[in-house]
């Protein structure tokens, strides 16, 4: 499901960045929720375990590396519960 450097949607809707690790249970649950809510085209998936530049971007945005982290609307939503609550409000 990781798309590495996928592009921003062209439909003008706000885009989000999900910083994640493929094998982490909370990250898996968040990715699944994103697909269930049909938001996957609005999300840039950034695997911090494989791509060092994604890890560095997360560190620059939040000052720490904690996953899963959804960067949306200029704010970091860290952890499965915070991300789920935010995404469900969109759906």
Buried (B, 14 or more C-beta within 10 A) or exposed (E): EBEEEBEBBEEEEEBBBBBBBEEBEBBBBBBEBBEEBEBBEBBBBBBBBEBEEBBEBBEEBBEEEEBBBBBBEEEBBBBBEBBBEBBEEEE
